[in-house]
Amino acid sequence: MVLEALNPMHYNISSLVPDTMPVATVPILILMCFLFLIWNHEETSSIPGPGYCMGIGPLISHGRFLWMGVGKACNYYNKTYGEFVRVWISGEETFIISK
C-alpha cells in the first residue's frame, strides 16, 4: 500500500498543471518579444559603418581594431564603407575620417 502511494506512475502529472497555463503563456511571450524589440531598436544612422545589431557590432569592430591594429583596421573600414565611417572602439562610437 505504501509502495503504491509512492509510485510516480500512479499520479497523472497533467492533472496538476491547469489547462489555462498554455493559453496564458502565449500573450506573455508575445509581450516579452515586443518589449525586447523595442528595447533593442535603434535609429538608423546616416553615417555608414557596421551595424549595432544588439551590441554585436561594437564587439566585432573593437575586436578588429585589437586584432589588425589601428592602421590596418582603418584602411579596411575606409575601403569597405568610404571616407567617413562610424565604428566602436572600447564601446564608444568613433568616427574615422580619411581622404
C-alpha positions in Angstrom: 0.0 0.0 0.0 2.8 2.4 0.8 4.7 1.5 -2.4 1.6 2.2 -4.4 1.2 5.7 -2.9 4.9 6.5 -3.7 4.8 5.2 -7.2 5.1 8.2 -9.6 3.3 6.3 -12.4 0.2 6.3 -10.1 -0.2 10.1 -10.4 -1.3 11.9 -13.5 1.1 14.9 -13.9 -1.1 16.7 -16.4 -3.9 17.0 -13.9 -1.6 19.1 -11.7 -1.0 21.7 -14.4 -4.0 23.8 -15.1 -5.4 24.0 -18.6 -5.1 27.8 -18.7 -1.3 27.7 -18.5 -0.6 27.4 -22.2 -3.3 29.9 -23.0 -1.7 32.5 -20.6 1.9 31.9 -21.8 1.3 32.9 -25.4 0.4 36.5 -24.7 3.2 36.8 -22.2 5.7 35.5 -24.7 4.4 37.9 -27.4 4.6 40.8 -25.0 8.2 39.9 -24.0 9.3 39.7 -27.6 7.7 43.0 -28.4 9.4 44.7 -25.4 12.7 43.1 -26.4 12.4 44.5 -30.0 11.5 48.0 -28.6 14.5 47.8 -26.2 16.9 46.9 -28.9 15.6 49.3 -31.5 18.0 52.0 -32.5 17.6 54.7 -35.1 19.5 54.0 -38.2 22.3 56.4 -38.7 23.0 58.2 -42.0 26.7 57.6 -41.3 28.0 54.4 -42.9 29.6 51.7 -40.8 29.0 48.3 -39.2 25.5 47.9 -37.7 24.9 47.8 -34.0 22.9 44.5 -34.0 22.2 44.2 -30.3 25.8 45.0 -29.3 27.5 42.5 -31.5 28.6 45.2 -34.0 30.7 47.1 -31.4 32.3 43.9 -30.2 33.3 42.9 -33.8 34.5 46.5 -34.5 36.6 46.6 -31.3 37.9 43.1 -31.9 39.0 44.1 -35.4 41.0 47.1 -34.1 42.7 44.9 -31.5 43.4 42.1 -34.0 44.5 44.1 -37.0 45.9 47.2 -35.4 44.6 50.8 -35.8 46.1 51.5 -39.2 45.0 48.3 -41.0 41.6 48.4 -39.4 41.1 52.0 -40.5 42.1 51.1 -44.0 39.7 48.1 -44.0 36.8 50.2 -42.9 37.6 53.0 -45.4 37.8 50.5 -48.3 34.5 48.9 -47.2 32.4 52.0 -46.2 34.1 55.1 -47.7 35.9 58.2 -46.3 33.7 58.8 -43.3 33.0 55.7 -41.1 31.3 55.1 -37.8 32.9 52.3 -35.7 33.1 51.5 -32.0 36.3 51.4 -30.0 36.1 50.4 -26.4 32.3 50.7 -26.5 32.4 54.3 -27.6 31.2 55.5 -31.0 34.2 56.7 -33.0 34.4 58.4 -36.4 37.1 57.6 -38.9 37.7 60.4 -41.4 40.2 59.9 -44.2 40.8 61.0 -47.7 
